[in-house]
Amino acid sequence: MVIVQLRYSFRVYPSAGQRLALGRAFGCVRVVFNDALRVREAARCAGLPFVAFGELSRQLTVAKKTPERAWLAEVSSVVLQQSLRDLDIAYRNFFDGLKGKRPRMGAPGFKSRKDTRQAIRFTANAGWKVTAGGKLRLPKVGDLAVKWSRSLPSAPSTVTVIKDSAGRYSHRSWSRPNPGHCRIPAARSASTGARVRPGPVTAQREETGTHPKPQPVTTGRQTGNSAP
């Protein structure tokens, strides 16, 4: 059975203080990604075995207790772990390309503060929520004002906050089109223009503790396209 997920994007309008918090989070996930990539590259050059995710996660925990990396504790630990996951995905795609399982792509490279796109990802474990007032509450960021342009069919599984090259902020979420799940009303109806107050929705922790494989997704219509 194919499980289809819908991708939704909404504009976000952070306050000055929230922009600072987001900028701090963007910088922390970039440092974590680069540190982990540096560890794997050092192991490769030394002819040592590939450093597993678990070891990178352990080293991250240790690094947060050192004076040089103590500031990593100022952001949500979930976004730091997701940065390690992103590195794992980049390596998996690279190795799959070498094996002919997908088109070839380059090896993972270091991220830069000058990159045109900055992003952080919160999973259900982060405890984010949509408040009764329709704001997106993110740990160690605050309640973000969101322009809800449509309803969500269910509580999203993840929330990604993105800053583009023009300095605009948006949040992207993935939801299953299941009418039995909790709905998040839009702030303004697309058909009538009437304002609708969103009800409180909180992300729920996965009971299985496993990470599902990427599933086909769409941006509003069910298609056979896979998630990027």
N, C-alpha and C positions, 0 to 999 in steps of 0.2 A: 504494500500500500504506500502510495506517495503522499507525504504530508506537505501541504503547501503553506508557506508563510508569506504574509504581506509585509512589505516594507513601507513605512511612513516617515516622512520628513516634515518638521515643523520649525519655523523661525523661533529663535530664543533671544530674549532681550535682557542680558545680565546687567546688574548695577555695576558701578565702578569697583566696589569691593569684590563683587563676584567675578568680574573680569580678572582681577588680580589673583583670586583663588584658582580660576580656571587656567590662567597662565602658569601658575605654580605647578598645577597638576600636569599640564602639557610638558613642562620642562622635566618633571620627575619621571614620567613614563619614557621620555626620550633617553634620559640618563640610564634608566634601568635596562632598556633595550640595548643601548650601546655597550653598557658594562657586560651584559650577558653575551653579546656577540663577540666582544673582545676576549672573554674567557674561552669561548668555543674556538676562536681563531688561534689563540695561543696553544690550546691543546692540539689542534690540527698541525700546527707548525712543529710542535715537539713530538709528533708521532704518537700522541696519547689517544685513548678512546674518546668517542664523541661524548660530550658532557650532557647528561640527561636533564630533563626539566626539573626533576626533584632536587638535583644538586644545585641547579641555578636558583631555585626557590630558597633552599637552605642558605646559600651564600647571600641572597638578598636580605634574609632575616638577620644574618650576622652583620651585614653592611649597615643596616639601619641603626645598629647600636654603636657604631664608630663615629668619631667627631667629623670625619670627612663626608659621611652620608647620613648623618642624624636627621637632616632636614627632609629626608624621604618620608619620615613619620608624619609630616604635616599634611599629607594627602591620604585619600582612602587607599588602604592596602589592596583593595579589589582591583583598582585600575593599574596598580603596579604588577599584580599577578597576570592581568590580561595582557600587559605589554610583553611578558615572557611568553604567553600563549601566542601572541602575534609573531614572535620570533620563531617559535616552533612551526607555525603554519608556513612561514616564509621558507624555512628549511625543507619542510615536507614538499612544498611545491617545487622547490629546486631539485630535490632528489627524484621526485616523480618525473620531472622533465628529462633528467638524465636516463631514466629507465624507460622512456617512451610512453609513459602513462598520460602525459599531457604535453602541450607545447613547451619547448625549452624556454627557461627564463634564467636570468642571472642569479648569482648567489646573493644572499642577504647582504645589504650594505648599511653603513652607519647613517643614522638620522642626524639632521641638522636643524638648528633653531631657525634657519632661513628657509626651511621647507614651506611650500605654499599652503599646505594643509596640515593642521594639527588636530588630533582627536584623542579622546579618552573614552573607555567603554566600561559601563557599570552592568554587572550581572545581577540576578536576583539576590545573591548573597550580600550585596552592598546595602540592602535595606532602603533603596530609593522608593519614592512614592509620589503620586499625584495628589495634591491636597484638595480639600473641599472647595477651596477658592480657585482651583484650576492651575496652580503653580507646580512646577516640577521640583521636588525636594531631593537634593543630592547631598550625600554625606561630605562634610568639610567644604561645601560650596555654598549651600543655602537654598532658598526657594527661588527658582528661576521663573520669570514671566515668559509664558509660551503663547504663541498665536496658534491656537488649535483651529485648523482649517477643515477638519472632518472628524468623524467618530472613529474610535478604534474598536474592533470587534471583540477584543479580549485584552487582558492585562499583558503588556509586552514582556518578552523573555529577557531582553537586554535593552539598554539605552546607551546610545553613543552621542556624545556632544562634540561638535565639529566647529572649528574656526577656519574660514577659507581665506584666500589671499587678499580679499577685499576687507577683511576684518569683521565679516558677518558671522553670527553664531547660529547654529541650528542643532536640532536633536533628531536622531534617527532611531527608530525602534522597529522591532519585528514582532508581529502578532499572528496567531493562527485564526483563520476565519471560522471560529466556532461560536455560534450564537449562545451556547450554554455558558460561556465564560463571561466574566464581568465586563461591562461595556464602559468606555470612557467617553461621555458626550463631548462634542466639540464646543468650543467657546462661542461659535457663531454658526448657525445652520447655513450650509452652502446653498440650499434651495430657497429659504425664506428670508435669510439674513437675521433671523431672530437670535438673540443671545441665549445660550443655554449654559447653566452653571454645572461644571463637571463634578461628578461624585468622587469621593476619595477612593483611590485604588492603590494597593500596595503590592509590590512584586513578592511572589511566594518562592520559598526555597525549594529546589528540586529534591524530591524524596529519595531518588535512586542514587544521587551523588555521582552520576556518570555524566560525561560530556557527549551529547548527541552529535552524530555526524552531520555535516552541512547538508541541508535539504533544499530542494528547489524552492525558489521564492519568486514573487512578482512585485510590481509596484502599483498594484491596484487591480490588475486582472490576472487570473490564473493562467500561467504559461508554463512552458517546459524549461525556462531559463533557470540556471543555478545561481546561487548567491556568489558575488565576486569574492 
